[in-house]
Amino acid sequence: MGRRTLRSAGGVFPLALAGLALLALAAAQAAPRGAGPWVFSYFLDNGQDGMHLAYSRDGLRWTPLGGGRPYLAPTVGGKLVRDPCILLGPDNAFHAVWTTGWYEQGIGIAHSRDLVEWSEAAFLPVMVHERKAANAWAPEIFYDEETSQYLIFWSTTIPGRFPVTDESGSVSKTGIALNHRIYRTTTRDFKEYSRAELFLDPGFNVIDATIVRDGARFLMFLKDETLRPEARKDIRVAAADHALGPWVLAPEPISKENWVEGPTAFRAGMDMFVLFDAYTRKRYEGVRSRDLKTWTALGAELEMPPGARHGSVLAVPEKILKKLLAGEPAGAAATKKDGVHGS
């Protein structure tokens, strides 16, 4: 079998040997310790009631906040909040992005100082310049200290753009062969955004990428969305020296079973946790590793909110969690128009 290559905006690297070498180097470095508390943003059902939050002090047992009520209403695009991702930026504000609908050319974004009150949501038409773009799924946001800018990335199908794998995925109700790659935009102020461009082409149908900084290196966890000729539907890991790439991919999945999606990663103590939505089994699953080479499945010790779907984990200051525990979500009832970056 020939070598496969991974293409990113930063370059092209052989997968197997380069991926193993970089991950071995990452494992050899002293692993940073991760400390909570943590907040998990997620959605229920189809995302029609908004973004929910839960918290944990050990990364394993998660308790819904706000009595299980949503904190951010679905007001833009297709009026859904799916796959939410929240980042605490260097401006001491929280920035959230999410999927607003199944087949749209943009994503949702909103901002908050405390995770309770949110700015008015906005719709970012990130893929409108690609007239054939079918969707914009599972956006994530990451702050790149090296370039002093926010990196927002998501998965999109552009029919015919990657013909070799056009028949590898599912087909939409309108007959579009879904064949995703990861795209990105950048911003410094949430007012001006760079033109979206290809971020990652691993040579296969890919969705649900997420990035975490782990000491001096960066890790990307992603889903191999291949359905045909043989279903993969598993979680993979790539590594890089820079958030913008180039990325090299490890040759084997880290998930123990397939039919999983939406990975979110964080360190708790010395262990790297990766949690993901086992959507066909209607539950959350996960793995943990200390050296990034050997991954152990999480079992009954993982307790997630009932019905939780694809979300993201972030560490928060104790004062933020105290406010969340003491207050009630604005949710669908009210959002502030004079928020951090609101209108």
Secondary structure as GFF3:
##gff-version 3
##sequence-region A 1 343
A	DSSP	beta_strand	5	8	.	.	.	ID=ss1
A	DSSP	beta_strand	11	14	.	.	.	ID=ss2
A	DSSP	alpha_helix	16	28	.	.	.	ID=ss3
A	DSSP	beta_strand	38	43	.	.	.	ID=ss4
A	DSSP	beta_strand	52	56	.	.	.	ID=ss5
A	DSSP	beta_strand	63	64	.	.	.	ID=ss6
A	DSSP	three_ten_helix	66	68	.	.	.	ID=ss7
A	DSSP	beta_strand	82	88	.	.	.	ID=ss8
A	DSSP	beta_strand	94	99	.	.	.	ID=ss9
A	DSSP	beta_strand	107	112	.	.	.	ID=ss10
A	DSSP	beta_strand	122	124	.	.	.	ID=ss11
A	DSSP	beta_strand	137	144	.	.	.	ID=ss12
A	DSSP	beta_strand	149	157	.	.	.	ID=ss13
A	DSSP	three_ten_helix	163	165	.	.	.	ID=ss14
A	DSSP	beta_strand	180	187	.	.	.	ID=ss15
A	DSSP	beta_strand	197	201	.	.	.	ID=ss16
A	DSSP	beta_strand	206	214	.	.	.	ID=ss17
A	DSSP	beta_strand	217	224	.	.	.	ID=ss18
A	DSSP	beta_strand	234	240	.	.	.	ID=ss19
A	DSSP	beta_strand	248	249	.	.	.	ID=ss20
A	DSSP	beta_strand	261	268	.	.	.	ID=ss21
A	DSSP	beta_strand	271	278	.	.	.	ID=ss22
A	DSSP	beta_strand	283	289	.	.	.	ID=ss23
A	DSSP	beta_strand	296	297	.	.	.	ID=ss24
A	DSSP	beta_strand	309	315	.	.	.	ID=ss25
A	DSSP	alpha_helix	318	326	.	.	.	ID=ss26
###
